[in-house]
Amino acid sequence: MNWKEVRDRSAEKGIKFIFPSFFPTQKFARFAKKHYFCTGFQNRCDMKTKFLTFFNALLTFCLTLLGFCSCNFMVEYGVPYAELEVSGIVTNQEGQRLEDMRVTVKQEGRQALPRTYTNQEGWYEEQGNIHRPTVDIIVEDPSGVYAPDSVRLEVTYDKTKVSKNDHWNEGKATVRQDFKLKKK
């Protein structure tokens, strides 16, 4: 079947569509009839096509405006943190300073900072970055002579010394916490 026969048959059925002056193959003629031309309702198809073209242009314009409006902020990846310095003295009930006591600083839901041990004067000091305002300080005796002790602290940070370019740094906090351990 050639394109003239397709045109004549469609005219008999009342189908209006326009063929170009030639088709390279009969396959193309069938494809064009099926996909490119509306059957029966030419005016309605033209309105639908015009509406969809206008609607797509309108959506493209709106999305373009939204895209340009959203470029006014800087995107950063990371987690807010704060610098924490914890120090103190560990003594027994008589006031004697205890050596080699294990001190651990933990955050809720996070990994603990590296453990530290008290020196000969009973002094401990630990530094690190934390991500929560609440920390637990736990003091344990590895030899088992003294009962462990712990305290939960709400830490407030000083943000005055932080660089303005460091958006994730919440500040620095220094905490002094002394412990008196009881014998088991």
C-alpha positions as CSV (number, residue, x, y, z in Angstrom):
1,M,0.0,0.0,0.0
2,N,1.4,3.4,-1.0
3,W,0.7,6.8,0.6
4,K,-2.0,7.6,-2.0
5,E,-4.0,4.5,-1.1
6,V,-3.7,5.4,2.7
7,R,-4.9,8.9,1.9
8,D,-7.9,7.6,-0.1
9,R,-8.9,5.1,2.5
10,S,-8.7,7.6,5.3
11,A,-10.8,10.1,3.3
12,E,-13.5,7.4,2.9
13,K,-13.6,6.9,6.7
14,G,-13.7,10.7,7.4
15,I,-10.3,10.9,8.8
16,K,-8.6,14.2,8.0
17,F,-4.8,14.5,8.0
18,I,-2.2,15.9,5.7
19,F,0.5,13.8,4.2
20,P,3.7,15.3,2.9
21,S,4.3,15.1,-0.8
22,F,6.2,11.9,-0.5
23,F,7.1,9.1,1.9
24,P,10.4,7.2,1.5
25,T,8.8,3.8,2.5
26,Q,5.5,2.3,3.2
27,K,6.6,1.5,6.7
28,F,7.1,5.2,7.3
29,A,3.6,5.9,6.0
30,R,2.1,3.4,8.5
31,F,4.2,4.9,11.3
32,A,3.2,8.4,10.4
33,K,-0.5,7.5,10.3
34,K,-0.3,5.8,13.7
35,H,1.9,8.3,15.6
36,Y,1.9,11.7,14.0
37,F,-1.5,12.4,12.8
38,C,-4.7,12.6,14.8
39,T,-7.6,10.5,13.6
40,G,-10.9,12.1,13.3
41,F,-10.5,15.2,15.6
42,Q,-7.9,17.3,13.9
43,N,-9.0,20.6,15.7
44,R,-9.1,19.0,19.1
45,C,-5.6,17.6,18.6
46,D,-4.2,20.9,17.5
47,M,-5.6,22.6,20.7
48,K,-4.2,19.8,22.8
49,T,-0.8,20.2,21.2
50,K,-0.8,24.0,21.6
51,F,-1.9,23.7,25.3
52,L,0.9,21.1,26.1
53,T,3.5,23.2,24.3
54,F,2.4,26.4,26.2
55,F,2.3,24.5,29.6
56,N,5.7,23.0,29.0
57,A,7.2,26.4,28.2
58,L,5.5,27.9,31.4
59,L,6.9,25.1,33.6
60,T,10.4,25.5,32.0
61,F,10.3,29.2,32.7
62,C,9.2,28.7,36.4
63,L,11.8,26.0,37.0
64,T,14.5,28.3,35.5
65,L,13.5,31.1,37.9
66,L,13.6,28.8,40.9
67,G,17.0,27.5,39.8
68,F,18.5,31.0,39.7
69,C,16.8,32.1,42.9
70,S,18.3,29.1,44.8
71,C,21.9,30.1,44.0
72,N,22.2,32.6,46.8
73,F,23.5,30.3,49.5
74,M,26.7,28.2,50.1
75,V,26.4,24.4,50.3
76,E,28.6,22.8,53.0
77,Y,28.9,19.2,54.1
78,G,29.9,18.2,57.6
79,V,28.8,18.1,61.2
80,P,28.9,20.9,63.7
81,Y,31.6,20.3,66.3
82,A,33.1,22.0,69.3
83,E,36.6,21.8,70.9
84,L,36.5,20.5,74.4
85,E,39.2,20.5,77.0
86,V,38.6,18.6,80.2
87,S,40.9,18.5,83.2
88,G,40.9,17.9,86.9
89,I,42.4,16.1,89.9
90,V,41.4,12.6,91.1
91,T,41.8,12.0,94.9
92,N,40.6,9.5,97.4
93,Q,38.4,10.3,100.5
94,E,41.5,11.2,102.5
95,G,42.6,13.8,99.9
96,Q,45.5,11.8,98.6
97,R,46.0,12.2,94.8
98,L,45.6,9.0,92.9
99,E,47.9,7.9,90.1
100,D,47.0,5.8,87.0
101,M,43.3,6.3,87.2
102,R,41.5,5.8,83.8
103,V,39.5,8.8,82.7
104,T,37.0,8.5,79.7
105,V,35.0,11.3,78.2
106,K,31.9,10.1,76.3
107,Q,29.2,11.8,74.3
108,E,25.7,10.4,74.1
109,G,25.4,8.3,70.9
110,R,29.0,8.9,69.9
111,Q,32.3,7.2,70.3
112,A,34.3,8.2,73.3
113,L,37.4,10.4,73.2
114,P,40.7,8.6,73.6
115,R,41.2,7.5,77.2
116,T,43.7,9.2,79.4
117,Y,45.3,8.3,82.8
118,T,46.1,10.5,85.8
119,N,49.8,11.3,86.4
120,Q,51.7,11.2,89.7
121,E,49.9,14.3,91.0
122,G,46.5,12.8,90.2
123,W,46.0,15.3,87.3
124,Y,44.3,14.4,84.1
125,E,43.8,16.4,80.9
126,E,42.0,15.5,77.7
127,Q,41.2,17.4,74.5
128,G,39.1,16.6,71.5
129,N,36.2,17.5,69.3
130,I,32.7,16.7,70.4
131,H,29.4,16.9,68.6
132,R,26.9,17.1,71.5
133,P,26.5,19.6,74.4
134,T,26.3,16.8,77.0
135,V,29.3,14.8,78.0
136,D,29.9,12.0,80.5
137,I,33.2,11.9,82.4
138,I,34.0,8.5,83.8
139,V,36.8,7.7,86.3
140,E,37.8,4.1,86.9
141,D,40.5,2.3,88.8
142,P,42.1,-0.4,86.7
143,S,43.5,-2.1,89.8
144,G,40.0,-2.4,91.3
145,V,40.8,-0.8,94.7
146,Y,38.4,2.2,94.2
147,A,34.8,2.3,93.0
148,P,34.3,4.1,89.6
149,D,32.7,7.5,89.6
150,S,31.1,9.5,86.8
151,V,29.4,12.8,86.2
152,R,27.2,14.2,83.3
153,L,27.9,17.8,82.3
154,E,26.1,20.3,80.1
155,V,28.8,22.2,78.3
156,T,28.5,25.7,77.1
157,Y,30.9,26.9,74.3
158,D,32.6,30.2,73.8
159,K,32.2,31.1,70.1
160,T,34.0,34.5,70.3
161,K,37.4,33.1,69.3
162,V,36.1,31.1,66.3
163,S,37.0,32.2,62.8
164,K,34.0,33.5,60.8
165,N,34.9,31.2,57.9
166,D,34.6,28.1,60.1
167,H,30.9,27.7,60.0
168,W,30.8,24.2,61.6
169,N,32.9,25.1,64.7
170,E,30.5,25.8,67.6
171,G,33.3,27.2,69.8
172,K,35.6,26.0,72.5
173,A,34.8,24.9,76.1
174,T,37.1,24.3,79.0
175,V,35.8,22.2,81.9
176,R,37.4,21.5,85.2
177,Q,36.0,18.5,87.1
178,D,37.6,17.0,90.2
179,F,36.7,13.5,91.6
180,K,36.9,11.9,95.0
181,L,36.9,8.1,94.7
182,K,35.6,5.8,97.5
183,K,37.1,2.4,98.3
184,K,35.1,-0.6,97.3
